[in-house]
């Protein structure tokens, strides 16, 4: 298998092209893996002119070789897409284009041309409507691994993972169960052992404030504590349920590697407050590695040359761990 990786250009009317150009300019400082873009050459050229970057773009085809990805020119596998202005309002217009980019990346995976891919931000509301909760669930369904996926927000200092992802808060207590918690922790534990050669320390958060409920049947008693006991039987290093409001204050003292939350914002808000752009969204449980920047399309600053490429750089750097 080729050791190269692809970067899907993502939502056309976002900061994606800007962070791609900035990351490409700095690539020699952070990665040794050959890489290329899957996206529209005409659009990248249009946005490159608007953003005033001097990067040269070269077109590659299905039969590219590693040597084709070397040099100063940015290699791009062209997916046809055009618009009159360099940046427009986000709409359904780009949906087919974005899906074509993903389909091409998955074909490259199947043909062993790449070891995985990074996708730049997309607008979930526009792209998926109500069909999928997000890219994690979309890709797991495409791979026939639905229900086996885990969203890991990775940082060297601390990683987090929500048991439920992009669902309304009112539905969380109905969507968590012992099986789901145990399965997600096992996937992450196996990944850490395989890639980082270590057994991670897990902290499992409760659902209720202070992990306490006056009710006789609480989520902690009926679900979370039982899941933790099962994980301990599997010799996985886990403690909990931990009070959510103090878990991030004490993660260094307790040497937590991964904090597992019951819902998206329970772990993502404090994590982003601590680590900002120094994080990578990794989808585990697939036959390949997929990463993405841990931020959205930032449509309000698209085309303004002020976007921070740090999270995209971290997403590319993550592949340095993959042998």
Residue frames as qw, qx, qy, qz and C-alpha x, y, z in Angstrom:
[[0.000, 0.887, 0.463, 0.000, 0.00, 0.00, 0.00],
 [0.324, 0.595, -0.044, 0.734, 1.14, 3.53, -0.76],
 [0.414, -0.393, -0.512, 0.643, 2.01, 5.59, 2.31],
 [0.028, 0.225, 0.160, 0.961, 0.42, 8.71, 0.84],
 [0.057, 0.531, 0.701, -0.473, -2.62, 10.52, 2.24],
 [0.097, 0.530, 0.501, 0.677, -5.35, 12.56, 0.60],
 [0.004, 0.323, 0.415, -0.851, -6.91, 15.80, 1.77],
 [0.133, 0.637, 0.710, 0.270, -10.54, 16.33, 0.76],
 [0.172, 0.302, 0.042, 0.937, -11.04, 20.01, 0.01],
 [0.060, -0.435, -0.696, 0.567, -14.35, 20.20, 1.90],
 [0.194, 0.837, 0.469, -0.203, -16.96, 22.97, 1.69],
 [0.531, 0.474, 0.222, 0.666, -16.01, 25.30, -1.21],
 [0.048, -0.771, -0.062, -0.633, -17.19, 28.48, 0.54],
 [0.748, -0.650, -0.101, 0.088, -15.22, 28.10, 3.74],
 [0.187, -0.867, 0.452, 0.098, -11.69, 28.54, 5.07],
 [0.943, -0.022, 0.314, 0.108, -10.69, 25.17, 3.59],
 [0.712, 0.600, -0.003, 0.364, -8.60, 26.45, 0.67],
 [0.028, -0.884, 0.309, -0.350, -6.82, 28.99, 2.88],
 [0.658, -0.567, 0.482, -0.117, -5.80, 26.42, 5.49],
 [0.930, 0.227, 0.221, 0.189, -4.76, 24.02, 2.70],
 [0.497, 0.767, -0.139, 0.382, -2.46, 26.65, 1.16],
 [0.263, -0.810, 0.411, -0.326, -0.99, 27.59, 4.54],
 [0.855, -0.317, 0.406, -0.056, -0.48, 23.96, 5.55],
 [0.867, 0.423, 0.091, 0.246, 1.15, 23.10, 2.21],
 [0.261, 0.854, -0.269, 0.360, 3.61, 25.97, 2.59],
 [0.363, -0.679, 0.541, -0.339, 4.69, 24.61, 6.00],
 [0.967, -0.011, -0.137, -0.213, 4.58, 20.88, 5.19],
 [0.671, 0.402, -0.525, 0.335, 8.33, 20.21, 5.44],
 [0.103, -0.501, 0.543, -0.666, 8.24, 21.22, 9.09],
 [0.589, -0.194, 0.505, -0.600, 5.67, 18.65, 10.22],
 [0.901, 0.156, 0.315, -0.253, 5.20, 15.66, 7.90],
 [0.161, -0.443, 0.780, 0.411, 7.17, 13.14, 5.88],
 [0.514, 0.353, 0.782, -0.026, 4.11, 11.52, 4.30],
 [0.053, 0.046, 0.521, 0.851, 3.42, 12.39, 0.64],
 [0.240, 0.538, 0.653, -0.477, 0.03, 14.05, 0.25],
 [0.046, 0.177, 0.536, 0.824, -2.35, 15.46, -2.34],
 [0.350, 0.228, 0.326, -0.848, -5.68, 17.28, -2.55],
 [0.137, 0.399, 0.859, 0.290, -8.98, 15.93, -3.83],
 [0.094, 0.711, 0.372, -0.589, -10.94, 18.92, -5.05],
 [0.515, 0.795, 0.304, 0.096, -11.64, 21.38, -7.84],
 [0.595, -0.052, 0.141, 0.789, -8.54, 22.81, -9.51],
 [0.114, 0.601, 0.327, 0.720, -10.51, 25.67, -11.06],
 [0.460, -0.830, -0.250, -0.189, -11.94, 26.65, -7.68],
 [0.733, -0.472, -0.027, 0.489, -8.56, 26.37, -5.93],
 [0.475, 0.206, 0.220, 0.827, -7.00, 28.59, -8.60],
 [0.121, -0.747, -0.331, -0.564, -9.82, 31.11, -8.22],
 [0.606, -0.780, -0.157, -0.011, -9.46, 31.20, -4.44],
 [0.748, -0.182, 0.037, 0.637, -5.67, 31.20, -4.63],
 [0.286, 0.472, 0.209, 0.807, -5.86, 34.41, -6.65],
 [0.368, -0.797, -0.249, -0.410, -8.32, 35.99, -4.19],
 [0.753, -0.639, -0.049, 0.149, -6.16, 34.99, -1.21],
 [0.232, 0.900, -0.363, 0.065, -2.95, 36.11, -3.00],
 [0.742, -0.403, 0.518, 0.134, -0.98, 32.88, -2.69],
 [0.318, 0.690, -0.532, -0.373, 1.73, 32.06, -5.23],
 [0.572, -0.175, 0.801, -0.025, 1.49, 28.26, -4.89],
 [0.415, 0.313, -0.624, -0.584, 1.55, 26.37, -8.20],
 [0.765, 0.025, 0.501, -0.403, -0.97, 23.55, -8.67],
 [0.217, 0.329, -0.814, -0.426, -0.41, 20.40, -10.73],
 [0.832, 0.016, -0.014, -0.554, -3.02, 17.88, -11.80],
 [0.134, -0.293, 0.947, 0.003, -2.62, 14.17, -10.99],
 [0.692, 0.014, -0.428, -0.581, -4.67, 11.21, -12.20],
 [0.910, -0.292, 0.039, -0.290, -5.78, 7.80, -10.92],
 [0.939, 0.136, -0.157, 0.274, -2.39, 6.26, -11.72],
 [0.013, -0.906, 0.322, -0.274, -0.28, 8.72, -9.75],
 [0.811, 0.025, -0.433, 0.391, 3.02, 7.54, -8.29],
 [0.551, -0.683, -0.223, 0.424, 4.74, 8.72, -5.13],
 [0.465, -0.095, 0.200, 0.857, 7.19, 10.76, -7.21],
 [0.032, 0.599, 0.485, 0.637, 4.22, 12.69, -8.64],
 [0.436, -0.831, -0.341, -0.061, 3.53, 14.00, -5.13],
 [0.633, -0.402, -0.032, 0.661, 7.03, 15.36, -4.63],
 [0.344, 0.356, 0.244, 0.834, 8.24, 18.84, -5.43],
 [0.036, -0.171, -0.299, 0.938, 6.99, 22.36, -4.77],
 [0.393, -0.125, -0.408, -0.815, 3.77, 22.16, -6.82],
 [0.507, -0.024, 0.608, -0.610, 0.57, 21.27, -4.94],
 [0.110, -0.022, -0.915, -0.387, -0.75, 17.97, -6.41],
 [0.511, 0.172, 0.352, -0.765, -4.52, 17.89, -6.92],
 [0.156, 0.245, 0.922, 0.256, -6.85, 15.17, -8.15],
 [0.202, 0.018, -0.128, -0.971, -9.44, 17.25, -9.98],
 [0.125, 0.509, 0.841, -0.131, -13.15, 16.96, -9.16],
 [0.105, 0.390, 0.392, 0.826, -15.08, 19.28, -11.47],
 [0.176, -0.762, -0.556, 0.280, -16.87, 22.18, -9.80],
 [0.295, 0.274, 0.135, 0.905, -17.24, 25.82, -10.71],
 [0.104, -0.831, -0.489, 0.246, -18.71, 29.01, -9.34],
 [0.346, 0.830, 0.129, 0.419, -18.49, 32.61, -10.55],
 [0.180, -0.874, 0.288, -0.346, -17.11, 34.20, -7.40],
 [0.363, 0.391, -0.778, 0.332, -14.17, 32.92, -5.36],
 [0.053, -0.149, -0.844, 0.513, -16.38, 32.71, -2.26],
 [0.404, -0.349, -0.414, -0.737, -20.18, 32.55, -2.21],
 [0.602, -0.333, 0.373, -0.622, -22.86, 31.74, 0.35],
 [0.127, -0.125, 0.983, -0.051, -22.99, 28.12, 1.53],
 [0.705, 0.172, 0.012, -0.687, -25.86, 26.27, -0.15],
 [0.863, 0.041, 0.492, -0.109, -26.92, 22.87, -1.47],
 [0.591, 0.744, -0.246, -0.192, -25.15, 23.64, -4.74],
 [0.165, 0.657, -0.733, 0.070, -21.88, 22.03, -3.61],
 [0.778, -0.256, 0.471, -0.327, -23.37, 18.84, -2.12],
 [0.943, 0.330, 0.040, -0.015, -22.79, 16.59, -5.16],
 [0.432, 0.736, -0.432, 0.292, -19.25, 17.91, -5.48],
 [0.331, -0.594, 0.619, -0.392, -18.42, 17.17, -1.82],
 [0.892, -0.061, 0.386, -0.226, -19.87, 13.66, -2.02],
 [0.820, 0.543, -0.159, 0.087, -17.82, 13.02, -5.21],
 [0.127, 0.736, -0.573, 0.338, -14.68, 14.03, -3.31],
 [0.608, -0.376, 0.608, -0.345, -15.46, 11.53, -0.55],
 [0.943, 0.240, 0.178, -0.149, -16.28, 8.80, -3.09],
 [0.623, 0.666, -0.368, 0.180, -12.94, 9.32, -4.82],
 [0.165, -0.635, 0.657, -0.372, -11.07, 9.15, -1.49],
 [0.794, -0.148, 0.502, -0.309, -12.86, 5.87, -0.66],
 [0.890, 0.453, -0.049, -0.021, -11.89, 4.46, -4.08],
 [0.322, 0.716, -0.549, 0.286, -8.27, 5.37, -3.43],
 [0.514, -0.441, 0.634, -0.374, -8.56, 3.54, -0.09],
 [0.922, 0.143, 0.282, -0.225, -10.04, 0.48, -1.80],
 [0.792, 0.572, -0.152, 0.152, -7.28, 0.48, -4.43],
 [0.791, -0.440, -0.022, 0.424, -4.62, 0.90, -1.71],
 [0.461, 0.628, 0.036, 0.625, -3.37, 4.18, -3.14],
 [0.111, -0.638, 0.293, -0.703, -3.64, 5.94, 0.24],
 [0.335, -0.076, -0.851, 0.398, -3.53, 4.87, 3.90],
 [0.100, -0.663, -0.640, 0.375, -6.27, 7.30, 4.89],
 [0.208, 0.569, 0.293, 0.740, -7.51, 10.82, 4.39],
 [0.105, -0.346, -0.394, 0.845, -8.12, 14.17, 6.00],
 [0.122, 0.681, 0.589, 0.417, -11.31, 16.01, 5.21],
 [0.081, 0.119, -0.145, 0.979, -11.48, 19.75, 5.50],
 [0.245, 0.284, 0.615, -0.693, -14.61, 21.18, 7.18],
 [0.116, -0.341, -0.719, -0.594, -18.06, 20.70, 5.67],
 [0.395, -0.145, 0.218, -0.881, -21.41, 22.19, 6.64],
 [0.088, 0.101, 0.983, -0.126, -23.30, 19.22, 8.14],
 [0.376, 0.486, 0.497, -0.613, -26.67, 20.98, 8.06],
 [0.466, 0.593, -0.263, -0.602, -26.40, 21.64, 4.34],
 [0.256, 0.390, -0.847, -0.256, -24.75, 18.38, 3.30],
 [0.100, -0.035, -0.988, 0.117, -26.52, 15.72, 5.37],
 [0.522, -0.386, -0.250, -0.719, -29.84, 17.31, 6.30],
 [0.687, -0.409, 0.394, -0.453, -31.30, 14.66, 8.64],
 [0.890, 0.248, -0.366, -0.111, -29.76, 11.62, 6.92],
 [0.767, 0.024, -0.442, 0.464, -26.62, 11.41, 9.09],
 [0.475, -0.827, -0.177, 0.243, -25.50, 12.95, 12.37],
 [0.092, -0.877, 0.367, 0.295, -22.11, 13.82, 10.87],
 [0.499, 0.608, -0.596, -0.161, -19.16, 12.61, 8.81],
 [0.212, -0.342, 0.882, -0.244, -18.26, 9.97, 11.42],
 [0.633, 0.212, 0.645, -0.371, -21.63, 8.26, 11.03],
 [0.649, 0.647, -0.134, -0.377, -21.69, 8.79, 7.24],
 [0.314, 0.597, -0.735, -0.072, -18.33, 7.05, 6.77],
 [0.338, -0.186, 0.880, -0.276, -19.13, 4.20, 9.16],
 [0.727, 0.382, 0.402, -0.405, -22.29, 3.43, 7.19],
 [0.577, 0.682, -0.365, -0.261, -20.38, 3.54, 3.89],
 [0.161, 0.505, -0.843, 0.089, -17.85, 1.06, 5.33],
 [0.762, -0.210, -0.558, -0.254, -20.53, -1.26, 6.72],
 [0.453, 0.004, -0.656, 0.603, -19.32, -0.51, 10.25],
 [0.330, -0.583, -0.131, -0.731, -22.37, 1.36, 11.52],
 [0.759, -0.605, -0.082, -0.225, -22.40, 1.40, 15.31],
 [0.888, -0.155, -0.087, 0.425, -18.72, 0.45, 15.55],
 [0.400, 0.627, -0.055, 0.666, -17.35, 3.94, 15.00],
 [0.504, -0.674, -0.309, 0.443, -15.81, 6.13, 17.70],
 [0.240, 0.878, -0.004, 0.414, -15.15, 9.84, 17.52],
 [0.712, -0.419, -0.159, 0.541, -11.83, 10.57, 19.22],
 [0.149, 0.961, -0.071, 0.222, -10.74, 14.18, 19.62],
 [0.885, -0.119, -0.132, 0.430, -7.02, 13.62, 20.00],
 [0.056, 0.912, -0.295, 0.278, -4.34, 15.74, 21.62],
 [0.582, 0.291, -0.663, 0.371, -1.01, 14.55, 23.05],
 [0.076, -0.289, 0.574, -0.763, -1.91, 15.94, 26.47],
 [0.406, 0.204, 0.727, -0.516, -5.47, 14.64, 26.63],
 [0.194, -0.101, -0.726, -0.652, -8.07, 13.11, 24.31],
 [0.454, 0.151, 0.521, -0.707, -11.85, 13.03, 24.63],
 [0.162, -0.102, -0.850, -0.490, -14.65, 10.98, 23.14],
 [0.529, -0.008, 0.265, -0.806, -18.45, 11.44, 23.40],
 [0.364, 0.120, 0.921, -0.065, -20.61, 8.33, 23.59],
 [0.406, 0.726, 0.556, 0.015, -23.33, 10.17, 21.64],
 [0.421, 0.025, 0.251, 0.871, -22.44, 12.76, 19.02],
 [0.098, -0.019, -0.146, -0.984, -24.66, 15.24, 17.19],
 [0.282, -0.506, -0.784, -0.224, -28.04, 14.61, 18.76],
 [0.306, -0.701, -0.053, -0.642, -30.40, 16.84, 20.78],
 [0.004, -0.359, 0.720, -0.594, -29.60, 16.96, 24.49],
 [0.687, -0.121, 0.265, -0.665, -33.13, 15.76, 25.30],
 [0.925, 0.181, -0.239, -0.235, -32.37, 12.42, 23.63],
 [0.233, 0.604, -0.727, 0.229, -29.02, 11.65, 25.24],
 [0.454, -0.293, 0.719, -0.437, -30.30, 9.61, 28.20],
 [0.870, 0.238, 0.275, -0.333, -32.23, 7.38, 25.80],
 [0.725, 0.625, -0.288, -0.019, -29.22, 6.84, 23.51],
 [0.064, 0.608, -0.750, 0.251, -26.63, 5.69, 26.04],
 [0.947, -0.222, -0.047, -0.228, -26.32, 2.08, 27.18],
 [0.689, -0.539, 0.460, 0.153, -23.73, -0.27, 28.66],
 [0.824, 0.254, 0.405, 0.304, -22.95, -1.91, 25.33],
 [0.412, 0.859, 0.073, 0.296, -22.27, 1.38, 23.57],
 [0.283, -0.896, 0.332, -0.080, -19.95, 2.67, 26.31],
 [0.770, -0.341, 0.510, 0.173, -17.99, -0.59, 26.53],
 [0.771, 0.449, 0.345, 0.290, -17.67, -0.89, 22.75],
 [0.270, 0.929, -0.059, 0.247, -16.38, 2.65, 22.25],
 [0.424, -0.793, 0.436, -0.022, -13.84, 2.35, 25.08],
 [0.844, -0.091, 0.486, 0.209, -12.59, -0.98, 23.70],
 [0.649, 0.675, 0.187, 0.296, -12.08, 0.54, 20.22],
 [0.036, 0.943, -0.235, 0.233, -10.10, 3.46, 21.65],
 [0.666, -0.587, 0.460, 0.011, -8.12, 1.22, 24.00],
 [0.864, 0.154, 0.399, 0.266, -7.11, -1.09, 21.14],
 [0.471, 0.829, 0.038, 0.300, -6.13, 1.87, 19.00],
 [0.236, -0.893, 0.355, -0.141, -3.86, 3.30, 21.71],
 [0.782, -0.355, 0.500, 0.115, -2.20, -0.07, 22.23],
 [0.798, 0.393, 0.349, 0.293, -1.64, -0.59, 18.49],
 [0.407, 0.816, 0.051, 0.408, -0.52, 2.90, 17.50],
 [0.112, -0.851, 0.311, -0.407, 0.96, 4.41, 20.66],
 [0.652, 0.134, -0.696, 0.270, 2.07, 1.14, 22.30],
 [0.022, -0.157, 0.608, -0.778, 0.43, 2.01, 25.61],
 [0.233, -0.543, -0.807, -0.013, -2.60, 1.15, 27.71],
 [0.036, -0.486, -0.021, -0.873, -4.45, 4.44, 28.17],
 [0.065, -0.276, -0.721, 0.633, -6.03, 5.62, 31.42],
 [0.161, -0.495, -0.575, -0.632, -9.74, 6.30, 30.92],
 [0.119, 0.190, 0.548, -0.806, -12.05, 8.52, 32.97],
 [0.086, -0.471, -0.778, -0.407, -15.78, 7.94, 32.41],
 [0.150, -0.125, 0.199, -0.960, -18.01, 10.92, 33.17],
 [0.194, 0.439, 0.810, -0.338, -21.44, 10.68, 34.72],
 [0.113, 0.557, 0.579, 0.585, -24.42, 12.12, 32.91],
 [0.304, -0.866, -0.375, -0.129, -25.91, 14.11, 35.78],
 [0.031, 0.829, -0.306, 0.468, -24.31, 17.06, 37.60],
 [0.314, -0.585, 0.667, -0.337, -21.72, 15.72, 40.06],
 [0.400, 0.120, -0.894, -0.163, -22.55, 12.21, 38.71],
 [0.055, 0.172, 0.821, -0.541, -25.46, 12.15, 41.12],
 [0.408, -0.301, -0.431, -0.746, -29.23, 11.86, 40.88],
 [0.388, -0.178, 0.612, -0.666, -31.68, 11.59, 43.80],
 [0.822, 0.112, -0.191, -0.525, -33.75, 9.18, 41.72],
 [0.804, -0.273, 0.524, -0.074, -33.58, 5.49, 42.58],
 [0.795, 0.275, 0.433, 0.322, -32.88, 4.65, 38.94],
 [0.058, 0.878, -0.215, -0.423, -30.26, 7.02, 37.59],
 [0.741, 0.619, -0.259, -0.020, -28.12, 6.68, 34.46],
 [0.028, 0.668, -0.703, 0.243, -25.06, 6.33, 36.67],
 [0.574, -0.228, 0.710, -0.337, -26.52, 3.40, 38.62],
 [0.831, 0.315, 0.378, -0.260, -28.30, 1.65, 35.76],
 [0.762, 0.641, -0.017, 0.086, -25.83, 2.16, 32.91],
 [0.282, 0.834, -0.413, 0.233, -22.49, 3.84, 33.57],
 [0.454, -0.575, 0.641, -0.231, -21.34, 2.00, 36.71],
 [0.903, 0.092, 0.411, -0.085, -22.27, -1.35, 35.13],
 [0.702, 0.691, -0.117, 0.126, -20.29, -0.45, 31.98],
 [0.007, -0.802, 0.546, -0.244, -17.26, 0.50, 34.11],
 [0.709, -0.340, 0.590, -0.182, -17.40, -2.83, 35.96],
 [0.902, 0.366, 0.227, 0.021, -17.45, -4.68, 32.63],
 [0.463, 0.813, -0.288, 0.206, -14.44, -2.68, 31.39],
 [0.331, -0.686, 0.607, -0.228, -12.49, -3.44, 34.56],
 [0.881, -0.046, 0.462, -0.085, -13.17, -7.16, 33.99],
 [0.789, 0.587, 0.053, 0.172, -11.57, -6.69, 30.56],
 [0.697, -0.351, 0.027, 0.625, -8.48, -5.28, 32.33],
 [0.291, 0.670, 0.195, 0.654, -8.96, -1.83, 30.81],
 [0.357, -0.190, -0.406, 0.819, -7.64, 0.99, 33.02],
 [0.171, -0.561, -0.408, -0.700, -10.77, 2.96, 33.82],
 [0.130, -0.260, -0.644, 0.707, -12.24, 5.00, 36.68],
 [0.278, -0.199, -0.242, -0.908, -15.62, 6.62, 37.18],
 [0.278, 0.780, 0.363, 0.428, -18.22, 7.83, 37.04],
 [0.410, -0.123, -0.165, 0.888, -16.31, 11.07, 37.47],
 [0.083, 0.800, 0.392, -0.447, -18.07, 14.35, 38.23],
 [0.566, 0.618, 0.318, 0.444, -18.12, 16.24, 34.89],
 [0.014, -0.986, -0.040, -0.164, -17.49, 19.65, 36.45],
 [0.420, -0.802, 0.412, 0.105, -14.08, 18.75, 37.90],
 [0.932, 0.108, 0.290, 0.191, -12.78, 16.14, 35.45],
 [0.613, 0.669, 0.004, 0.419, -10.81, 18.56, 33.28],
 [0.223, -0.895, 0.293, -0.251, -9.29, 20.37, 36.25],
 [0.640, -0.534, 0.548, -0.073, -7.73, 17.18, 37.59],
 [0.924, 0.372, -0.054, -0.064, -6.79, 15.30, 34.42],
 [0.410, 0.668, -0.551, 0.287, -3.04, 15.92, 34.85],
 [0.379, -0.493, 0.634, -0.461, -3.02, 14.95, 38.52],
 [0.827, -0.001, 0.471, -0.308, -4.95, 11.75, 37.77],
 [0.177, -0.380, 0.779, 0.466, -2.94, 11.04, 34.60],
 [0.671, 0.479, 0.500, -0.264, -6.00, 10.60, 32.42],
 [0.277, -0.130, 0.648, 0.698, -5.24, 9.91, 28.74],
 [0.184, -0.296, -0.650, -0.675, -8.86, 9.83, 27.56],
 [0.278, 0.182, 0.554, -0.763, -12.04, 11.29, 29.05],
 [0.068, -0.312, -0.853, -0.414, -15.26, 9.64, 27.89],
 [0.275, 0.123, 0.290, -0.908, -18.36, 11.85, 28.04],
 [0.403, 0.383, 0.812, -0.179, -21.98, 10.95, 27.56],
 [0.440, 0.806, 0.396, 0.012, -22.69, 13.68, 25.02],
 [0.601, 0.578, 0.091, 0.544, -20.90, 15.95, 22.56],
 [0.043, 0.818, -0.115, 0.561, -20.63, 19.27, 24.40],
 [0.773, -0.634, 0.013, -0.024, -19.96, 17.65, 27.77],
 [0.791, -0.279, 0.226, 0.496, -16.40, 16.97, 26.62],
 [0.548, 0.509, 0.273, 0.604, -15.93, 19.25, 23.60],
 [0.090, -0.946, -0.091, -0.298, -16.55, 22.60, 25.35],
 [0.570, -0.773, 0.243, 0.136, -13.96, 22.18, 28.11],
 [0.813, 0.001, 0.356, 0.460, -11.54, 20.44, 25.73],
 [0.449, 0.667, 0.238, 0.545, -11.58, 23.30, 23.22],
 [0.266, -0.951, 0.020, -0.154, -11.28, 25.85, 26.02],
 [0.705, -0.576, 0.328, 0.252, -8.07, 24.12, 27.11],
 [0.637, -0.151, 0.567, 0.500, -6.47, 23.16, 23.79],
 [0.283, 0.689, -0.112, -0.658, -8.04, 25.40, 21.13],
 [0.710, 0.560, -0.278, -0.325, -6.77, 24.33, 17.66],
 [0.042, 0.530, -0.846, 0.045, -4.22, 21.82, 18.97],
 [0.608, 0.042, 0.720, -0.332, -6.52, 18.85, 18.34],
 [0.243, 0.186, -0.767, -0.564, -7.56, 16.36, 15.70],
 [0.780, 0.071, 0.269, -0.561, -10.93, 14.70, 15.09],
 [0.095, 0.316, -0.919, -0.215, -10.14, 11.02, 14.43],
 [0.845, -0.005, -0.045, -0.533, -12.70, 8.44, 13.34],
 [0.130, -0.349, 0.925, -0.072, -11.87, 5.01, 14.76],
 [0.618, 0.186, 0.695, -0.316, -13.53, 1.69, 13.98],
 [0.678, 0.655, -0.072, -0.325, -13.13, 2.04, 10.21],
 [0.936, 0.104, 0.164, 0.293, -10.84, -0.04, 7.93],
 [0.520, 0.454, -0.017, 0.723, -8.70, 3.10, 7.48],
 [0.317, -0.471, -0.362, 0.739, -7.80, 6.27, 9.36],
 [0.126, 0.729, 0.374, 0.559, -9.80, 9.43, 8.80],
 [0.344, -0.425, -0.352, 0.759, -8.97, 12.72, 10.48],
 [0.143, 0.769, 0.360, 0.508, -10.29, 16.25, 10.21],
 [0.129, 0.319, -0.308, 0.887, -9.64, 19.65, 11.77],
 [0.229, -0.481, -0.777, 0.335, -11.53, 20.09, 15.01],
 [0.102, 0.441, 0.180, -0.873, -13.45, 23.16, 13.83],
 [0.531, 0.616, 0.558, -0.164, -16.15, 24.17, 11.39],
 [0.572, 0.557, 0.375, 0.471, -16.30, 25.98, 8.07],
 [0.313, -0.537, -0.111, 0.776, -15.82, 29.46, 9.62],
 [0.386, 0.630, 0.530, 0.416, -17.85, 31.06, 6.82],
 [0.114, -0.969, -0.179, 0.126, -17.62, 34.47, 8.49],
 [0.283, -0.775, 0.395, 0.405, -13.87, 34.69, 7.82],
 [0.771, 0.257, 0.499, 0.300, -13.70, 32.82, 4.49],
 [0.531, 0.673, 0.214, 0.469, -11.48, 34.65, 2.04],
 [0.195, -0.970, 0.028, -0.144, -9.98, 37.01, 4.65],
 [0.609, 0.482, -0.485, 0.402, -6.52, 35.40, 5.08],
 [0.262, -0.585, 0.495, -0.587, -6.89, 35.18, 8.86],
 [0.938, -0.178, -0.148, -0.258, -7.77, 31.46, 9.25],
 [0.356, -0.633, 0.679, -0.107, -5.58, 29.39, 11.57],
 [0.741, 0.303, -0.546, -0.248, -4.23, 26.21, 9.87],
 [0.191, -0.481, 0.782, -0.348, -3.08, 24.61, 13.15],
 [0.737, -0.007, 0.557, -0.382, -5.82, 21.98, 13.38],
 [0.839, 0.509, -0.109, -0.159, -5.41, 20.92, 9.74],
 [0.297, 0.657, -0.668, 0.181, -1.66, 20.64, 10.30],
 [0.423, -0.317, 0.754, -0.390, -2.31, 18.49, 13.38],
 [0.862, 0.242, 0.265, -0.359, -4.71, 16.35, 11.30],
 [0.715, 0.597, -0.364, 0.000, -1.96, 15.72, 8.74],
 [0.012, 0.611, -0.721, 0.327, 0.71, 15.20, 11.41],
 [0.769, -0.211, 0.446, -0.407, -1.41, 12.48, 12.99],
 [0.929, 0.343, -0.093, -0.107, -0.55, 10.21, 10.07],
 [0.241, 0.674, -0.660, 0.227, 3.10, 10.27, 11.16],
 [0.527, -0.327, 0.686, -0.380, 2.00, 7.75, 13.81],
 [0.893, 0.250, 0.236, -0.289, 0.54, 5.38, 11.19],
 [0.311, -0.480, 0.745, 0.343, 3.09, 2.89, 9.91]]
